[in-house]
Amino acid sequence: MTNIQDNKQDPLKLIFNYNNVFYSFFYDDTSSCIHRSREFAINYVRSGEMMLDNGKEKIHVHKGECVFIPRDYKITMYKKSHNGERYCGIFLMFTRNFLRDMYNKLGYNTAPAQIKKMDNAVMILPETVELESLFASMSPYLNPDVKPKDEFISLKLQEGLMALLAIDEGFAPLMFDFSKPWKMDILDFMEENYTSDLSIEEIAHYTGRSLATFKRDFKKISDLTPEKWLIARRLEKAYELIKGGRKKVVDIYAEVGFRNPSHFSTAFKKRFGIAPAAIMP
């Protein structure tokens, strides 16, 4: 499934997602984002440069380099042009479900206990033939008009994981550690149910938490409150549906979880700076 983000609010960047493989382009020198890596990931800089700031140190990632980012890691990412080349990068995200499938497939339940776990920290990866081959094979899809099949992307994610394990066996006990609950469980549920008419208390219950625990855990994975996260997610979906021309505005507000059109229209204009009807193709 492809998701292309290219809204009127920020025309200087383009990000498109092929099932947890993100291609991103930044056309100016001022783009940055507060990014909490909800999952383990690697980011390859194909052109331009990227600077990562975790509040304690700044890590510069140059053209041709690939960086490993651990899950649940809050970091500021600055992506900009360099030597006349715009920023272009490829970001592979290894979700919990993917890692569990690979854990069983690779038989790491019988992995030697003496393997030392890698540090849970951002690190620039060494240049290897496995990584070089991986990103070279993904370059044709930098063109958003050339879309890979889902099966191909799945293979690329597997190849990326195997490239990490080839660098150091210590990535296995780090990434395949399922002993603690994954905080992403909350967002998994909310992504699947954000259009439903559920109270925050009900969402807490369905995710197996008290209301106080839910709010405390949610604060660790988002700078937004649960209520504001739901509104933002509903507005994103509404924007996608309206711009895609698949449905009329009057039919969309209830579908994405708003109770009345007036509230929807006000929230939409506040978020995107334009009335819903104005973006219809």
KOLRO-195203 format. One record per residue: residue number from 1; residue in one letter; z, y, x of N, C-alpha, C, O in turn. Coordinates in steps of 0.02 Angstrom, whole numbers, plus 50000, padded with zeros to 5 digits. Layout:
<nodes>
> nr:rest:nz:ny:nx:caz:cay:cax:cz:cy:cx:oz:oy:ox
> NUM:A:Z:Y:X:Z:Y:X:Z:Y:X:Z:Y:X
...
</nodes>
This chain:
<nodes>
> nr:rest:nz:ny:nx:caz:cay:cax:cz:cy:cx:oz:oy:ox
> 1:M:50000:49940:50043:50000:50000:50000:50000:50062:50044:50039:50066:50091
> 2:T:49956:50109:50029:49950:50169:50069:49982:50228:50034:49972:50238:49974
> 3:N:50020:50267:50072:50050:50327:50044:50034:50385:50091:50057:50387:50147
> 4:I:49993:50433:50067:49974:50490:50108:50012:50551:50085:50008:50569:50026
> 5:Q:50048:50583:50131:50086:50643:50115:50048:50702:50145:50042:50709:50206
> 6:D:50024:50745:50101:49985:50803:50124:49991:50857:50071:49942:50874:50038
> 7:N:50052:50885:50062:50062:50931:50006:50051:51004:50026:50045:51020:50085
> 8:K:50048:51047:49976:50034:51117:49987:50090:51152:50023:50080:51206:50051
> 9:Q:50149:51122:50023:50206:51154:50053:50202:51154:50129:50228:51200:50161
> 10:D:50170:51107:50159:50163:51103:50231:50095:51076:50249:50088:51016:50264
> 11:P:50043:51119:50249:49975:51096:50263:49963:51082:50337:49909:51060:50355
> 12:L:50014:51093:50380:50004:51085:50451:50024:51016:50476:50026:51004:50536
> 13:K:50039:50970:50430:50052:50903:50451:50024:50853:50401:50016:50867:50342
> 14:L:50009:50794:50427:49982:50740:50385:50015:50676:50407:50014:50658:50466
> 15:I:50044:50641:50359:50077:50577:50373:50052:50526:50323:50055:50539:50263
> 16:F:50028:50469:50347:50011:50417:50299:50042:50351:50320:50049:50336:50379
> 17:N:50061:50312:50270:50103:50253:50279:50066:50191:50254:50046:50188:50196
> 18:Y:50058:50142:50298:50031:50077:50279:50087:50025:50284:50096:49994:50336
> 19:N:50126:50017:50229:50178:49966:50228:50223:49967:50289:50229:49917:50325
> 20:N:50255:50024:50301:50304:50034:50354:50273:50044:50423:50308:50040:50474
> 21:V:50208:50057:50426:50176:50082:50486:50151:50152:50470:50107:50161:50428
> 22:F:50180:50202:50504:50165:50272:50488:50122:50302:50543:50136:50296:50603
> 23:Y:50068:50335:50521:50027:50375:50566:50042:50448:50551:50041:50467:50492
> 24:S:50054:50488:50602:50071:50558:50588:50033:50605:50634:50022:50591:50693
> 25:F:50014:50663:50606:49978:50715:50642:50014:50781:50629:50031:50796:50572
> 26:F:50026:50820:50682:50056:50886:50675:50009:50936:50708:49989:50928:50765
> 27:Y:49992:50989:50671:49941:51035:50693:49968:51100:50722:49929:51143:50742
> 28:D:50034:51109:50725:50062:51170:50755:50116:51151:50804:50127:51092:50818
> 29:D:50150:51201:50831:50202:51190:50881:50272:51201:50855:50319:51207:50894
> 30:T:50280:51204:50789:50345:51221:50762:50373:51166:50716:50426:51175:50686
> 31:S:50339:51110:50711:50359:51058:50663:50418:51017:50691:50416:50995:50749
> 32:S:50468:51008:50651:50523:50964:50669:50552:50936:50605:50539:50962:50550
> 33:C:50590:50883:50611:50621:50855:50552:50687:50822:50571:50693:50793:50625
> 34:I:50736:50827:50526:50798:50791:50536:50786:50720:50512:50772:50710:50453
> 35:H:50791:50673:50556:50771:50605:50539:50827:50557:50553:50849:50550:50610
> 36:R:50851:50523:50501:50898:50468:50511:50858:50403:50507:50831:50387:50454
> 37:S:50857:50367:50561:50818:50305:50561:50855:50253:50520:50903:50222:50544
> 38:R:50833:50242:50459:50866:50195:50415:50857:50123:50438:50896:50079:50420
> 39:E:50805:50112:50478:50790:50046:50503:50774:50051:50578:50761:50105:50603
> 40:F:50775:49995:50612:50751:49994:50681:50678:50014:50682:50640:49997:50637
> 41:A:50657:50050:50735:50588:50073:50737:50566:50085:50809:50608:50093:50854
> 42:I:50501:50087:50818:50472:50111:50881:50421:50165:50864:50386:50160:50814
> 43:N:50416:50216:50906:50370:50272:50896:50328:50281:50959:50354:50293:51013
> 44:Y:50262:50275:50950:50215:50283:51006:50181:50351:51001:50155:50369:50948
> 45:V:50183:50389:51055:50150:50454:51057:50080:50445:51086:50072:50431:51145
> 46:R:50030:50453:51043:49960:50444:51065:49933:50507:51097:49892:50504:51143
> 47:S:49955:50565:51073:49935:50629:51102:49989:50681:51085:50029:50670:51039
> 48:G:49989:50736:51122:50042:50785:51113:50106:50760:51145:50104:50722:51193
> 49:E:50162:50782:51119:50226:50758:51145:50280:50762:51090:50271:50796:51039
> 50:M:50335:50728:51102:50390:50727:51054:50456:50734:51093:50464:50705:51147
> 51:M:50502:50773:51065:50568:50780:51095:50620:50758:51044:50619:50780:50987
> 52:L:50665:50714:51065:50718:50689:51022:50785:50718:51043:50802:50717:51102
> 53:D:50822:50744:50995:50887:50776:51010:50940:50744:50965:50938:50752:50904
> 54:N:50988:50709:50996:51041:50678:50957:51106:50718:50958:51158:50694:50938
> 55:G:51101:50780:50983:51160:50822:50987:51196:50818:51053:51235:50863:51070
> 56:K:51183:50765:51091:51214:50756:51156:51165:50759:51214:51181:50781:51269
> 57:E:51104:50736:51200:51052:50736:51251:50984:50745:51219:50975:50732:51159
> 58:K:50936:50767:51258:50867:50776:51236:50823:50728:51274:50825:50724:51335
> 59:I:50784:50690:51236:50740:50640:51265:50668:50660:51252:50647:50668:51195
> 60:H:50630:50669:51305:50560:50689:51299:50515:50626:51301:50521:50585:51347
> 61:V:50471:50621:51252:50425:50564:51248:50355:50593:51256:50332:50632:51214
> 62:H:50321:50574:51308:50256:50602:51324:50199:50558:51301:50209:50502:51277
> 63:K:50139:50584:51307:50079:50548:51288:50077:50479:51322:50087:50474:51383
> 64:G:50064:50428:51281:50060:50360:51308:50126:50323:51312:50128:50265:51332
> 65:E:50182:50357:51293:50248:50325:51296:50270:50303:51227:50248:50330:51176
> 66:C:50314:50254:51226:50340:50226:51164:50416:50225:51167:50444:50206:51218
> 67:V:50448:50247:51114:50521:50251:51113:50550:50205:51059:50522:50199:51005
> 68:F:50605:50173:51074:50642:50130:51027:50696:50172:50994:50734:50207:51029
> 69:I:50701:50168:50927:50752:50206:50890:50793:50156:50848:50765:50122:50806
> 70:P:50858:50152:50859:50900:50105:50821:50909:50128:50749:50897:50186:50732
> 71:R:50930:50082:50707:50941:50099:50637:51004:50140:50628:51050:50138:50669
> 72:D:51005:50178:50573:51062:50221:50555:51080:50268:50612:51138:50275:50630
> 73:Y:51029:50300:50639:51038:50344:50697:51011:50413:50679:50951:50421:50668
> 74:K:51055:50461:50675:51035:50529:50655:51009:50567:50716:51043:50571:50767
> 75:I:50949:50593:50710:50917:50625:50767:50868:50678:50742:50839:50672:50688
> 76:T:50858:50730:50782:50808:50781:50766:50746:50766:50808:50750:50758:50869
> 77:M:50689:50761:50774:50627:50745:50807:50581:50807:50807:50564:50832:50754
> 78:Y:50561:50830:50866:50515:50886:50872:50448:50858:50896:50444:50828:50949
> 79:K:50396:50869:50857:50329:50844:50873:50283:50904:50880:50278:50945:50835
> 80:K:50249:50908:50937:50207:50967:50949:50148:50950:50994:50145:50897:51025
> 81:S:50101:50998:50996:50042:50989:51037:50060:50998:51111:50112:51027:51128
> 82:H:50017:50971:51154:50029:50977:51226:49962:50972:51262:49921:50929:51247
> 83:N:49952:51017:51310:49889:51019:51348:49828:51022:51303:49776:50991:51316
> 84:G:49835:51061:51249:49778:51072:51204:49767:51016:51154:49718:51018:51117
> 85:E:49810:50965:51153:49802:50909:51107:49857:50911:51054:49916:50919:51071
> 86:R:49839:50905:50990:49888:50903:50937:49930:50839:50943:49909:50790:50974
> 87:Y:49989:50841:50911:50030:50781:50911:49999:50728:50866:49977:50743:50810
> 88:C:49998:50667:50889:49976:50610:50850:50019:50551:50870:50024:50536:50930
> 89:G:50050:50518:50823:50094:50462:50839:50090:50406:50789:50067:50414:50733
> 90:I:50112:50347:50811:50115:50288:50769:50187:50262:50769:50216:50250:50821
> 91:F:50214:50254:50709:50284:50237:50699:50289:50171:50662:50265:50166:50606
> 92:L:50319:50120:50693:50327:50054:50662:50400:50046:50642:50445:50052:50684
> 93:M:50412:50033:50578:50480:50025:50553:50493:49952:50535:50455:49922:50497
> 94:F:50546:49924:50563:50563:49854:50552:50619:49850:50500:50678:49860:50517
> 95:T:50602:49835:50438:50651:49835:50384:50696:49773:50388:50681:49725:50423
> 96:R:50750:49777:50351:50797:49721:50348:50763:49657:50325:50772:49604:50355
> 97:N:50723:49662:50271:50691:49602:50245:50642:49572:50295:50637:49511:50302
> 98:F:50605:49616:50329:50558:49592:50380:50595:49555:50436:50574:49502:50458
> 99:L:50651:49585:50460:50688:49554:50515:50720:49488:50494:50724:49442:50534
> 100:R:50742:49484:50432:50771:49421:50409:50718:49367:50406:50730:49309:50424
> 101:D:50658:49385:50383:50603:49336:50382:50586:49314:50453:50576:49254:50465
> 102:M:50583:49361:50499:50567:49343:50567:50623:49305:50601:50611:49261:50643
> 103:Y:50684:49320:50583:50743:49284:50609:50737:49209:50593:50749:49167:50636
> 104:N:50719:49194:50531:50711:49125:50511:50648:49094:50542:50649:49036:50563
> 105:K:50595:49132:50544:50532:49107:50570:50536:49090:50644:50508:49040:50667
> 106:L:50571:49132:50682:50576:49123:50754:50633:49077:50775:50638:49058:50833
> 107:G:50676:49060:50727:50731:49014:50743:50786:49044:50785:50816:49009:50826
> 108:Y:50799:49109:50777:50850:49140:50819:50921:49124:50796:50969:49147:50826
> 109:N:50927:49083:50744:50994:49058:50726:51020:49010:50779:51079:48994:50780
> 110:T:50976:48988:50823:50997:48943:50876:50990:48976:50945:50990:48942:50996
> 111:A:50984:49042:50945:50977:49079:51008:51039:49072:51051:51094:49070:51024
> 112:P:51031:49067:51117:51089:49060:51162:51139:49116:51153:51120:49174:51151
> 113:A:51203:49098:51147:51255:49148:51135:51265:49194:51194:51293:49248:51187
> 114:Q:51243:49172:51255:51256:49211:51315:51207:49270:51324:51216:49310:51370
> 115:I:51157:49275:51280:51110:49331:51286:51148:49396:51272:51179:49403:51219
> 116:K:51144:49443:51318:51179:49507:51310:51141:49553:51263:51081:49564:51270
> 117:K:51177:49580:51214:51147:49625:51165:51129:49692:51197:51167:49719:51236
> 118:M:51070:49718:51179:51049:49784:51202:51095:49837:51173:51124:49828:51120
> 119:D:51101:49893:51209:51140:49949:51183:51106:49977:51121:51044:49980:51117
> 120:N:51146:49999:51073:51119:50028:51012:51104:50102:51024:51141:50146:51001
> 121:A:51050:50115:51061:51035:50183:51081:50960:50194:51085:50921:50146:51093
> 122:V:50940:50258:51081:50870:50275:51090:50850:50262:51162:50888:50278:51208
> 123:M:50792:50232:51173:50769:50220:51241:50693:50221:51244:50659:50196:51200
> 124:I:50667:50250:51298:50595:50248:51310:50579:50179:51339:50610:50158:51388
> 125:L:50532:50145:51308:50516:50077:51328:50470:50076:51389:50429:50121:51398
> 126:P:50476:50025:51431:50430:50020:51487:50359:50006:51463:50350:49977:51409
> 127:E:50310:50026:51502:50241:50012:51484:50226:49938:51497:50236:49914:51553
> 128:T:50204:49903:51445:50188:49832:51452:50119:49819:51423:50094:49859:51383
> 129:V:50088:49764:51443:50022:49748:51416:50027:49733:51342:49979:49744:51305
> 130:E:50085:49707:51319:50093:49691:51248:50092:49755:51206:50058:49757:51155
> 131:L:50129:49806:51228:50129:49869:51191:50061:49904:51196:50037:49932:51146
> 132:E:50031:49903:51255:49965:49934:51264:49914:49902:51217:49874:49937:51186
> 133:S:49915:49836:51214:49868:49800:51171:49881:49815:51097:49834:49823:51058
> 134:L:49945:49818:51079:49964:49831:51009:49936:49898:50985:49902:49900:50933
> 135:F:49949:49951:51021:49929:50017:50997:49855:50030:51005:49826:50069:50968
> 136:A:49824:49997:51053:49751:50003:51059:49718:49972:50998:49668:49999:50973
> 137:S:49745:49916:50973:49716:49883:50914:49728:49922:50850:49694:49910:50800
> 138:M:49777:49968:50850:49793:50007:50791:49758:50074:50789:49760:50109:50738
> 139:S:49726:50094:50843:49695:50159:50848:49640:50172:50796:49634:50229:50773
> 140:P:49599:50122:50778:49547:50136:50728:49574:50161:50662:49537:50193:50624
> 141:Y:49637:50147:50647:49665:50166:50583:49698:50235:50585:49733:50255:50538
> 142:L:49687:50272:50640:49707:50342:50641:49664:50382:50593:49683:50437:50573
> 143:N:49608:50355:50573:49565:50385:50523:49589:50363:50454:49583:50304:50438
> 144:P:49615:50409:50413:49642:50388:50348:49591:50360:50301:49608:50331:50249
> 145:D:49526:50367:50317:49474:50338:50275:49461:50265:50292:49424:50231:50256
> 146:V:49490:50242:50346:49483:50172:50367:49549:50137:50356:49595:50146:50396
> 147:K:49555:50099:50302:49620:50072:50282:49625:49998:50299:49582:49958:50280
> 148:P:49678:49978:50335:49687:49907:50352:49715:49869:50292:49746:49898:50248
> 149:K:49704:49804:50292:49733:49761:50241:49807:49751:50255:49829:49755:50312
> 150:D:49845:49738:50202:49917:49729:50209:49933:49672:50257:49981:49676:50296
> 151:E:49893:49619:50255:49905:49561:50298:49899:49581:50372:49936:49557:50414
> 152:F:49851:49625:50387:49842:49647:50455:49902:49688:50479:49927:49678:50534
> 153:I:49927:49733:50436:49985:49773:50454:50046:49729:50466:50085:49741:50511
> 154:S:50054:49677:50425:50109:49631:50435:50106:49598:50503:50157:49589:50537
> 155:L:50046:49581:50524:50037:49551:50590:50053:49601:50645:50081:49583:50697
> 156:K:50036:49665:50634:50050:49716:50685:50126:49726:50692:50151:49737:50747
> 157:L:50162:49723:50636:50235:49729:50640:50265:49670:50678:50310:49679:50719
> 158:Q:50239:49611:50665:50262:49552:50702:50247:49560:50776:50289:49543:50818
> 159:E:50188:49585:50792:50168:49595:50861:50214:49646:50895:50233:49638:50953
> 160:G:50232:49699:50858:50277:49749:50885:50345:49720:50901:50375:49736:50952
> 161:L:50371:49679:50855:50436:49647:50867:50433:49601:50927:50479:49601:50968
> 162:M:50380:49562:50932:50373:49516:50988:50367:49554:51054:50390:49530:51106
> 163:A:50335:49612:51052:50329:49653:51113:50398:49676:51136:50412:49679:51196
> 164:L:50442:49694:51088:50511:49713:51105:50549:49655:51136:50582:49663:51187
> 165:L:50543:49596:51105:50579:49538:51130:50553:49517:51199:50591:49488:51239
> 166:A:50490:49531:51212:50462:49515:51278:50490:49562:51332:50494:49543:51390
> 167:I:50508:49623:51312:50537:49671:51359:50607:49650:51379:50625:49653:51437
> 168:D:50646:49630:51329:50715:49610:51343:50740:49566:51286:50736:49584:51228
> 169:E:50767:49507:51303:50794:49461:51252:50852:49492:51214:50869:49470:51159
> 170:G:50883:49544:51244:50940:49576:51213:50924:49612:51148:50969:49629:51110
> 171:F:50859:49624:51135:50841:49654:51070:50855:49605:51013:50867:49627:50956
> 172:A:50854:49540:51026:50864:49490:50973:50934:49495:50942:50939:49503:50882
> 173:P:50988:49490:50982:51055:49494:50951:51069:49563:50921:51112:49569:50877
> 174:L:51035:49615:50944:51044:49682:50915:51010:49686:50847:51042:49706:50798
> 175:M:50946:49668:50844:50908:49678:50783:50918:49623:50731:50906:49633:50672
> 176:F:50942:49565:50753:50953:49509:50708:51027:49501:50691:51049:49447:50672
> 177:D:51066:49555:50699:51137:49553:50682:51145:49571:50609:51139:49630:50590
> 178:F:51159:49521:50568:51167:49532:50496:51240:49523:50474:51254:49512:50416
> 179:S:51286:49529:50522:51356:49516:50507:51387:49571:50464:51435:49560:50428
> 180:K:51359:49632:50469:51385:49688:50430:51335:49707:50376:51274:49701:50387
> 181:P:51358:49730:50319:51311:49752:50266:51266:49807:50291:51288:49852:50328
> 182:W:51204:49805:50271:51157:49857:50290:51163:49915:50241:51159:49905:50180
> 183:K:51173:49975:50266:51180:50032:50223:51118:50045:50181:51121:50079:50130
> 184:M:51062:50018:50203:50999:50027:50166:51002:49993:50097:50960:50008:50054
> 185:D:51049:49949:50087:51055:49916:50022:51058:49967:49965:51028:49957:49913
> 186:I:51095:50021:49976:51100:50073:49925:51032:50102:49909:51013:50109:49851
> 187:L:50995:50120:49961:50930:50151:49951:50879:50102:49923:50834:50121:49886
> 188:D:50886:50038:49942:50843:49986:49912:50849:49988:49836:50799:49988:49800
> 189:F:50911:49988:49813:50924:49987:49741:50899:50051:49708:50868:50049:49655
> 190:M:50912:50108:49740:50892:50172:49710:50817:50180:49710:50789:50210:49663
> 191:E:50783:50155:49761:50710:50158:49762:50680:50118:49705:50629:50137:49677
> 192:E:50712:50063:49689:50686:50020:49635:50705:50046:49566:50673:50027:49516
> 193:N:50756:50089:49562:50782:50109:49496:50789:50184:49486:50824:50205:49440
> 194:Y:50755:50224:49527:50765:50296:49523:50739:50326:49458:50760:50381:49439
> 195:T:50695:50292:49422:50670:50318:49358:50714:50296:49299:50705:50320:49243
> 196:S:50762:50252:49312:50804:50226:49258:50858:50277:49240:50878:50318:49281
> 197:D:50882:50274:49179:50934:50319:49155:51002:50289:49171:51039:50268:49127
> 198:L:51018:50288:49237:51082:50261:49260:51126:50317:49287:51101:50361:49321
> 199:S:51190:50314:49271:51237:50363:49299:51253:50342:49371:51240:50286:49391
> 200:I:51281:50388:49410:51301:50372:49478:51355:50318:49478:51356:50275:49522
> 201:E:51398:50319:49427:51449:50267:49422:51417:50199:49412:51439:50149:49441
> 202:E:51364:50196:49371:51330:50133:49359:51293:50109:49422:51293:50049:49437
> 203:I:51263:50155:49459:51229:50137:49521:51279:50109:49571:51265:50060:49605
> 204:A:51337:50141:49575:51390:50117:49620:51409:50046:49602:51417:50003:49645
> 205:H:51417:50034:49537:51436:49967:49514:51384:49915:49531:51400:49861:49555
> 206:Y:51321:49932:49518:51267:49883:49531:51257:49869:49605:51231:49816:49623
> 207:T:51279:49915:49649:51274:49902:49721:51339:49873:49749:51346:49866:49810
> 208:G:51385:49855:49704:51446:49820:49725:51498:49865:49757:51536:49842:49800
> 209:R:51502:49927:49737:51548:49975:49767:51587:50012:49713:51564:50019:49657
> 210:S:51645:50036:49733:51680:50084:49690:51643:50150:49697:51603:50159:49743
> 211:L:51656:50196:49651:51622:50261:49653:51638:50297:49718:51594:50327:49749
> 212:A:51702:50295:49739:51722:50330:49801:51688:50300:49862:51665:50336:49906
> 213:T:51684:50233:49865:51652:50200:49921:51577:50214:49922:51547:50225:49975
> 214:F:51547:50214:49862:51475:50229:49857:51460:50298:49884:51414:50307:49924
> 215:K:51499:50348:49863:51487:50417:49886:51498:50423:49961:51462:50459:49995
> 216:R:51548:50388:49987:51561:50390:50058:51505:50358:50098:51483:50384:50149
> 217:D:51480:50300:50074:51425:50266:50108:51360:50305:50102:51321:50308:50150
> 218:F:51349:50336:50045:51287:50374:50035:51285:50434:50081:51231:50453:50105
> 219:K:51342:50465:50094:51345:50523:50138:51324:50505:50209:51301:50548:50247
> 220:K:51331:50441:50226:51313:50418:50294:51237:50408:50301:51212:50406:50357
> 221:I:51202:50402:50246:51130:50386:50250:51086:50442:50224:51025:50437:50227
> 222:S:51116:50495:50197:51076:50551:50172:51116:50615:50174:51176:50616:50162
> 223:D:51082:50670:50190:51114:50735:50188:51118:50763:50117:51151:50813:50105
> 224:L:51084:50730:50070:51086:50749:50000:51141:50712:49962:51163:50659:49984
> 225:T:51163:50740:49907:51207:50703:49862:51164:50651:49825:51103:50659:49822
> 226:P:51194:50598:49797:51154:50549:49759:51115:50581:49703:51057:50563:49691
> 227:E:51145:50630:49669:51110:50664:49614:51049:50702:49638:50995:50698:49608
> 228:K:51056:50738:49694:50999:50776:49720:50946:50730:49749:50887:50745:49745
> 229:W:50967:50673:49777:50919:50625:49803:50875:50599:49746:50814:50593:49753
> 230:L:50907:50582:49690:50870:50556:49632:50819:50608:49607:50762:50591:49592
> 231:I:50840:50670:49602:50794:50723:49579:50736:50731:49627:50678:50735:49606
> 232:A:50750:50732:49692:50698:50739:49742:50648:50681:49740:50588:50691:49745
> 233:R:50674:50621:49731:50630:50562:49729:50587:50563:49667:50528:50546:49670
> 234:R:50615:50583:49610:50576:50587:49548:50522:50640:49553:50466:50629:49529
> 235:L:50537:50696:49585:50487:50749:49593:50431:50727:49639:50373:50743:49626
> 236:E:50446:50690:49691:50395:50664:49736:50347:50618:49699:50286:50623:49707
> 237:K:50375:50575:49657:50333:50529:49618:50291:50568:49568:50232:50553:49558
> 238:A:50321:50618:49536:50284:50658:49487:50225:50693:49521:50170:50695:49494
> 239:Y:50238:50721:49580:50185:50755:49618:50127:50707:49632:50069:50724:49623
> 240:E:50144:50647:49654:50094:50597:49669:50052:50580:49607:49991:50575:49611
> 241:L:50084:50571:49550:50049:50553:49489:50005:50609:49464:49948:50597:49442
> 242:I:50031:50671:49467:49992:50728:49442:49931:50741:49486:49876:50749:49462
> 243:K:49943:50742:49552:49888:50757:49598:49836:50701:49597:49776:50713:49608
> 244:G:49858:50641:49583:49811:50585:49580:49768:50587:49518:49719:50550:49513
> 245:G:49787:50630:49470:49746:50637:49409:49749:50579:49362:49707:50572:49318
> 246:R:49800:50536:49372:49803:50476:49330:49833:50490:49262:49818:50455:49213
> 247:K:49877:50541:49258:49910:50555:49195:49920:50630:49186:49917:50668:49234
> 248:K:49931:50651:49124:49944:50720:49109:50018:50736:49122:50061:50692:49121
> 249:V:50032:50801:49134:50100:50822:49148:50147:50803:49092:50203:50781:49104
> 250:V:50125:50812:49030:50167:50798:48972:50188:50725:48968:50238:50708:48937
> 251:D:50149:50681:48999:50164:50610:48997:50206:50586:49057:50229:50530:49058
> 252:I:50215:50630:49106:50245:50608:49169:50320:50620:49174:50355:50579:49203
> 253:Y:50345:50675:49146:50414:50693:49158:50463:50638:49138:50510:50624:49175
> 254:A:50451:50606:49080:50496:50553:49058:50487:50490:49100:50534:50453:49112
> 255:E:50425:50477:49120:50411:50417:49160:50448:50416:49226:50470:50363:49249
> 256:V:50457:50475:49256:50490:50477:49321:50566:50489:49314:50601:50493:49364
> 257:G:50591:50494:49252:50664:50495:49243:50694:50560:49219:50755:50565:49214
> 258:F:50653:50611:49203:50680:50673:49176:50687:50667:49100:50647:50634:49067
> 259:R:50738:50701:49073:50751:50695:49002:50714:50747:48960:50701:50735:48901
> 260:N:50697:50804:48990:50660:50853:48951:50610:50890:48995:50622:50897:49055
> 261:P:50555:50912:48967:50501:50944:49006:50521:51009:49038:50496:51027:49092
> 262:S:50567:51047:49006:50588:51111:49033:50625:51102:49100:50611:51137:49148
> 263:H:50672:51055:49101:50709:51041:49162:50661:51017:49217:50667:51036:49275
> 264:F:50614:50974:49198:50565:50948:49245:50523:51004:49275:50515:51008:49336
> 265:S:50497:51047:49233:50454:51101:49256:50490:51149:49303:50463:51170:49353
> 266:T:50553:51165:49286:50593:51210:49328:50607:51179:49396:50599:51212:49447
> 267:A:50627:51115:49395:50642:51080:49458:50580:51072:49501:50583:51079:49562
> 268:F:50523:51058:49469:50461:51048:49506:50440:51112:49541:50420:51111:49599
> 269:K:50443:51168:49505:50422:51232:49534:50469:51253:49590:50447:51283:49639
> 270:K:50533:51238:49583:50581:51254:49635:50567:51213:49698:50574:51238:49754
> 271:R:50548:51150:49689:50536:51105:49745:50470:51120:49781:50468:51122:49842
> 272:F:50416:51130:49742:50350:51136:49771:50321:51207:49770:50268:51219:49798
> 273:G:50356:51253:49736:50333:51322:49735:50274:51333:49690:50239:51384:49696
> 274:I:50261:51287:49644:50202:51292:49601:50216:51253:49537:50251:51202:49539
> 275:A:50188:51274:49481:50198:51238:49418:50161:51171:49419:50110:51165:49452
> 276:P:50187:51121:49385:50155:51055:49384:50082:51057:49364:50040:51025:49396
> 277:A:50064:51095:49313:49995:51097:49289:49947:51127:49339:49887:51114:49337
> 278:A:49974:51168:49385:49931:51203:49433:49902:51157:49487:49854:51176:49521
> 279:I:49931:51098:49495:49905:51053:49549:49860:50998:49521:49834:50956:49558
> 280:M:49849:50999:49456:49805:50948:49426:49734:50955:49454:49708:51011:49457
> 281:P:49702:50899:49474:49635:50902:49502:49583:50923:49450:49524:50928:49466
</nodes>
